[in-house]
Amino acid sequence: MPKSEPEPLHLRRIDDARNMRRFYALSTQPTLFGEMSPIRHWGRIGTNGKTMVQTFDGSAEAVDAFRRLERAKRRRGYAAVDEKLP
């Protein structure tokens, strides 16, 4: 049974002491060939940033990659835009 598609995620990491103001956006999107792609967009707040797209045959693999990336970013101090930063 395929996992449900996660909602788009918008994270920020702001540390004034280190002059750090970063964003990280993560979403999933189906391709024209029935595959699923997690789409990452990141960079310094106020810039265009960079984008990376990975393609997986199944949606379960794409959702697993999405969750893995989300956990890694939250461990590094990123928080959702509507959450309070530490």
PyMOL commands that set and color helices and strands:
alter all, ss='L'
color gray80, all
select helices_A, chain A and resi 16-18+59-75
alter helices_A, ss='H'
color red, helices_A
select strands_A, chain A and resi 9-15+20-30+36-44+50-53+79-80
alter strands_A, ss='S'
color yellow, strands_A
deselect
rebuild
show_as cartoon
